C-alpha cells in the first residue's frame, strides 16, 4: 500500500520522509495496513511558511469568515460520519455506540459550531476603550498555531477537528495539525474534510495543514520557530514538558494539558448514607473507557473505619466483576503496568488486578491501597499516574490526615468531595477540605464524578501545574478557550480610520465593549 500523503500549503503531497509507521487495532493486536510518513524537517518548515502566508492574508478578516469555514467543516464531518467512526473504532477500539457515534462525534461537531458562533459574535476580543486618553486595546489573532492531539479522544481533541483546533480558528489563526500515531487514518479523514471546507469557503492556501509525525527534535524546533504564534498540546507529561522547554526558551505560549490524578474524597456521612451506591458510581466512572480519561478519578481519600472498609470491598467487587476493555495501544498498556509497579515498589498494597489482561492491549482492573501516613511521606511517588483502569485508595486516620494529604497534592484538573445530603454531618469537614482542594484543582466538584467535561462557557478544563502549563486558561469552554490563541493589541492615539473595526468609534461590528469604564454597544461619543 502506498504511503499516505501529507497536507501542506493546500495540497495533498507525497512526503519525502524515509521513515513510516502503521497504526494498530488494539482489540485484535493486528497492525493496520495503511502506512503513514514521518515528515522530515523541511516539510515542517514548508508548512510553517505556508501558514505564515495564510496568516498575513487573513489576519484582519472579520470573524464571519472563520465562522463560515467552521460551520461548513462541521457539516462535512456530519456527512462523513460513517467513515470517521469506522476508522476511529479500528484504530482505538473505542466502541462505536455509544462512545463514538452518540457522544464524541456529536460533541466534536457541536464544538465547531459553537466556535463559529463565538467567532461571529466577537466578545472574546474584549475591546476596551479609554476615550479620554484615546488608548484602545483588543485581543487579536496571534499567528499560526500548532496543535498536538492526544490518543484518547480521536474526535473531540483531534489536532485538526477538536477543541484546540476550533478555538485557534475562531481566533483567526491558521492551524498546523500534528496527528497522533494512534489514529492517523482518522485524522487524515478529518483533514480531507477540513481542506474541502477551506476551499469551499475561500480560505487561504495553507490555512489548515496536517503532518502525521515528526522526530522529537523536529517537534521541538517546530514549537520554537519564529513564525509560529502558539501551541496547543494534550498528552503525556514527558513529551509535553520536552516541548514546553523548547517553547519557553524563545517565549512561545504553549498551552499544555498533561497528567492529573483527580483526587476524590468520600466523607463519612456520605458513605454511611449511600455507601453502596457510591461504590457503584465510583467504579463506573473509573472504568469508563478503560479509565483512559484525563479526568479519571485516580486517587481516593477515605477516613478508615468499617464503613470505609465496606466501601472499598464493594469497589473491589465491581472491579473484579467487570471485564477489562482494550486500551488505546501497547504503549498505554506498558505505561499502566509500569505505574502499578512503581506504586507497589513504594509500598502500596495490591487489592485486585495489577497484571496484563488476557486479550491484546488490556490490563486487569486494578486497585491499590496505602495509608495516609504513607502517602504524606512519599506524596510525589504515590501521585504516579496510572493512566487507565486503575486507582489508588488512601486510608487516613482522621480528617487532619486527609488535610495533610490534600496539601501534598500536585495541581490537578479536578477534585471532588462527596458529603452527606440528608444531614449536616459533613459540613465542617467539607468546608475545611474544600478550602485546601480549591487551590489544587481547576474544577471542584461536590457529589459528582469528574469524568464528564461539558462544553459549557463556564467550564474550566485546566488547573495548576502539572495538570496544565498555566492555571489561568481552559482547553474546554467557549469563548474562554479562544483567548489562548490571541495577542493583546493596544493602539495609542491612532486615527479612527486606521483602527481595527472592533475599536472604531462607531462600533461597526456592534460588539459589547468596555468603554470609559462601562460596558456598552453604543458608539463612542467624543468629548
N, C-alpha and C positions, 0 to 999 in steps of 0.2 A: 504494500500500500504506500502511495506517495506521502511525503511529509506535509503536514498541514501548513497553510500559508499564514503569514502574519499580516496584520492590518496596519499599514503605515502610510501617512500622507494621502489618505482617501482611497488607497488601492490595496487589494489583496496580492501580496508578492511572495515569491519563494524566498525563504530565509537562506542565507549563506552560511549559517552556523553548521559546524560539523557534527555537534552532539545532538542527540534526540532523546526523547523519553516517551513512555507509554503510561496511561492511567491503568488502574486495575479495578476489577469488580470485587469489593470487599466481601460480598456474600459468598462468592464462589472461589475467590482467590485467583481467578483467571486474569491474565494480562489482556487488556482490550487491544484490538487491532490497530486503532488509529495511532499514528506516530506524530509527535509534535516537536518542534525545534527549540533548542536553547540558543537564543539570539546573541550574537557577538556584539561587542560594544558599538561598532559603527552603525548597527541597526537601531540601537537605543539612541544614539546621538542623532541619527536621522529623524527619529520620532520627536525628539526634543526640539529640533529646529523647525519641524513641521508644525508642532503645537505652538511654538512661538509665533510663527507666521499667522496661524489661525487666530491667536490671541490679539495680535496687532490689528487684525481685520475686524474682530467682533467686540473689542473691549469696551466700546462706547454704545453698543447696541442696547435697545430697551429690553426690559425683562420679557416682553411679549414674544420676542424671537426665540428665546430659550424655552419659554413655556410651550410654544408651538412644537418645538423639537421633542420635548419630554412627553407631551401628550401623544404625538404620533408614534413615538417609540413604545409607549405603553400599549397603544392599540395593536402594534405589530407583535408585541410579545404575546398578547392575548390570542392572536391568530396563530401563533407558532407554539402554543402551549403544549400540544401533544408531543412534539419533537423535544422540547425542552425537558419535559417531565421524564420522558423515556431516557434521555441522555443522563440526567441527574440521578435517576434511580440506578442506572447501570454503573455509574462512577462512584456513587456514595453509599449505595444500598439503603438509603433513606426510603421509607415506604411511600408509595405513590399516593395512597389515601390513608389517613387524612393529611399527612405532613406536606407533601409536595403540591398536590393538586388543590387541596382545600384550604391550606393555610399559607404556605410560604410563597407560592406564585401569586395568589391574590394580594398578599401583603406587598410584594415587590411592585406590582402594577399600581397599587394604591399609593405607595411611596412616591413613585414617579409623578403621578397625577397631583399629589399634594405639593411636591416640589414645584410643579408647573404653576399651581395656584399662588404659591408664595413668590415665585419669580415675577409673576404678573402683578401681584398685589404690592410688593416693593417695600413693605415696612421694615424688613430685615436690614435695609440700608441705614436706618436710624439717622435720617437727615437732621442736622442741627444748625440753627442759625442764630448768631448774635448780631442783630441789626444795628445796634449802636456802634459796635466796633467793626462791623462788616467782615466778620470772620464766620466761615461756614465750613461744615465738615460732613462727610458721608462715608459709609462703607462702600467699597467698590471691588470688582474682581481683582484677585491677587496675581493671577497668571496661571500658566499650565499646572495642573495638579496630577501627581502620580498616585494611583490608588492600588494598594496591595490588599487583595481579598483573602479571607480565611478558608479553611477546609470545611467547616461545619455548617455553613449556610450557602449552598451553591446558588441560590437565587437572591435572597434578601440582603446579603452582604457581598454579593458578587462584585468584582472590581469594575465591571462595565455595566452593571444594572442595579446595584444595591444602594444603600443609604448614602455612603460617601460619594459615590458617583452622582446620585441625584442632587445632593447638596452642592457639590462642586459646580455642576452645570447650572443649577438655579442661580448661583452667584455670578455666572457668566464666564466660566473658565473652561478651556479645553481639557480633556482628560486623557492621560496615558494609562491604560489599564495593564497591570501586571497580573496575569492569570495565576490561579493556584494549580499546582501539579496534580491535585487530587481530582479535579473536574475540568480539564481543559476543553473537552468537546462541548460541555455545557456553556462555557464561556465563549467559545467560538460561535455557537448559535446565537447567543445574545449579541455578540459583536456584529454578526451579519445583519441583524435587525436594527441595531443602532446605526450602522453605516447607511442602511437603506433609508431610515428615518432622517438622518442628517442630509442625505441627498434630496429627499422629498421636501424638506423644509429649508433648503438652500443655506445650510451651514457651511462654513469654510472648510476646505480640504484639510484633513488632519485634526478636526475638532474632536473626533473620537478615534483612538488607536489602541491596538492590542498587541502585546508581546506576552508569550506564554511563560517563559522562564529566562533568567539570566544567571550568570555566575554571581556569587556573593560579592565579589569585588566590583562587578559592574552595577549591581544593585546599589552599592554604597556610592559609586560615582554618580548614578542617576539622582539620588536624593540630595546630593550636594552640588548639583550642576547650577551654574548661574542663571540659566534660562527657566529653571523650574520655580514655580511660585510657592507650592506647599505640597505636603504628602499626607495621605490618609492610610493608616495601616491597622489591620486587625489580624491578630495571630499570636504566636508563641512569644514568650518573653525574650528568649535568647536572640532570635533573629530580629525582633523589634528593637532591642537595645543596641544591636550592632548597627542597624540603620540609623537609629537616633544619634549615636556617637558621630556618624558622618554628617548628618544634617545639622546637628548642634555646632559642629566645628566651623560651619560657614553661616550660621544663623538662620537656617531654613526652618520654618514652622512645620513640625511633624506631629500629627495627631494620632496617638497610639491607643489601641485597646489591647491590653496584654493579659496577664493572668489574674485570676480572682478566685478565692475560696468561698466567698459569700456566706459568712457566718450566720447561723440561726440559733437563737436562744429559746428554749421552751421553759417557761417559768412553772413553778409547782402548781399553781392554781389552774393553769391551762391543762396540765397533764391530769390532775385529779378530776377535772370537769369533763374532758373529752379525749383522754389519752389514746384510746384505741383508734378513734377516727383520725387523730393527728398522725399516728404511726402510718396509717394507710395513705394519708395525704402526703406525708414526707417521702415515703418510698416511691410513690407515683411520680413526684417531682424529680427526685434524684435519679430515677431510672429512665425518665423520658428521653427518647432519642439516644439511648445508651449513655446518658449522662453527659453528652457532648454539647453542652450549652455553656457559654461564658458566664451565665448566671446560675449554674448548677449549685445547689446548696451543699457545699462540700465539707463544712466543719460545723458540728452541732455542740452546743454547750448546755449542760444539764446540771442541776443540783442532785447529787447522788442520794437516792432513797429508794424504797421499794417500788414506788410509783414510776420513778425514772427507770429502774431496772426492768419493769414490765414493759415500758415503752420501748426500750432497746430490744428486748426479746421479741416484741411484735414486729419491729422493723427488720430484725434478722430473719424472722419467719417470712416476711414479704419478699426480702431479697432472695432467699433460697428457693422460694416458690416460683419466682419469675425466671423465664428462660432468657439468658443473655442475648442481646441483639448485636448485630455486626457493628464494629467500629468503622470509622471512615477510612482506615487503611492500616497497614502493618506498622507504620511509624507511630500512630496513635496507640496501638496495642503495646509496642515496645516501651513507649514513654509511660504508659499507665503502670505496667509491671515494674518499671524502674522506680516510679514513685512509691508504689506499695513496698518495694524492697527497702527504699530509703526510710520510710516511716517505721517499718518493722525493725530495721537495724538501730533505730533510735530508741526502741523500747515499746513501740505500740503493739498492743495485743490484737491478734487477728481473730475476729468474731465469725467471719464467714468469707468464703471466696479466697482471693489472693493469687489465683493462677490463671493461665490461659484457658479459654473455653474450648469446647470440643469441636467447634466449627472455625473456619478461617476468620481471622481478624475479630475474634471475640475474647472477652475476659469474663471470668466469673464475677457476678455481682459481689462487691467486696465492702466489708465494714471493718474498721479498726477502732481501737479504743485506747485512750490514755487518761491519766488523772489530770486534774487542773494543775497540780504541782509540777508534773512532768512537762505540761505544755508551757508554763511560765519559764521553766528552767531552760527550755530549748525552743522558744517560740518560732524562730526563723526556720528551724528544721521541720517542725510539725506543721508549718504552713506550706510545705511542699505540695504543689498542686498535683492531684491525681485526676487528670482530665479524662472523664469517663464515668462508668457506672460504679463509683465507689465514694466512700466518705469516712471521715474521722469523727468519732464521738469523744467529747472531753467531759469527764465526770468530775464535777467540782464539789468541794466540801460544803460551800456556803456561797452566799451572794457576793461576799468580798472576794472570793477566789474567782468567780466569774468576772467580776470587775477587773481584776488583775489580768486575766486572760485577754479581755477585750482591749485593755490598754496596750497590750503587747502585739496587737494585730497590725499587719501592714494595711495599706489602703486597699479597698475593695469596691467593686461595682455596687454591691448590695449588702444589706444586713437586715435581718428580720428578728422580731421579738414576738413570741406567742404568749398571750396572757389570758387570764380568766375573763369571761364575758358576762357571767351571771353574778359576779360579786366584785368587790374592790380589793380582793386579797392580794393581787399582784401590782397594785397601783404604785406603791412606793418603790418596789423593785424595778418596775418599768421605767419610772422617772430617773432612777439612778443609772440604769444601764443604757437607756436611750441617749442620755447626755454624752456618754463615752462613745457609743457606737456612731452617733451622728457625725462625729469628726473623722471617722474611719471609712465612711462609705459615701457613694454618690446618691444612692436611693435607699431610704429607710422604710421598711415595711412593718406593719403590725397585723398579726393574724392572717398572713398571706405568704405563699411561697414566691420566691423571686424569679422563677423560671421564665415567665412570660415578660416580654418587653413591648408594651403597647406603643404604637406610633401615635403619640399624643404631643401637642405643643408643650405640655407640662413635664414630659418625660426627661429624666436625666439618665442616659446610658453612658456614664462616666464615673469618675471618682478619683480619690487621691492615688498617687503613685504607690505601687506599680500596677494598679488596675488600669490606669491610663498615664499618659505623659503630662497631663495638665488637669487640675481639678475644676477648672472654670468652663469647660466645654463638654458638649454631649455629642455622641455619634448617632443618636436616635431622637427624633422630635423636631419637627419643623415649626417655625423658621429658625430656631436657635442653632441647629446643626449647620446651617448655611454660613454663619458668621466665621466659622473656622477657616473658610476659604476666601476671606475678604481682607482687604487692607484699608486702613483709615486714611482717607484723603482730606486734607484741610486746604481751604482756599482763603487767602487773606487779602482783602481789598481787590479782588478780581472782579472785572466788569461783568454785569449780569449776562450779557450775550455770550460770554466766554465760560460761563459756569455749566456744569452738567445739569440736565433738566431737573433733577431732584432738588437742586439748590437755587433754582432761578426764582426771582421774586414772585412771579405769577403762579408758581407751583403747577406747571402744566400736566404733571403726572397725577395730581390730586392726592399726594402722599400725606400721611399723618406725620407732621414734623414738630420737633421741639424748637419753637420759635420764640426767642426772647423770654425763655423760661416757661412757656406754656405750650401744651400740645394742641395743635390745630391743623386743619386742612386749608385754612384761609390763605390767600395770597399775602405776601409781606407788604405791609404799609410802611413806606419810608417816611421818617420824621423830617 
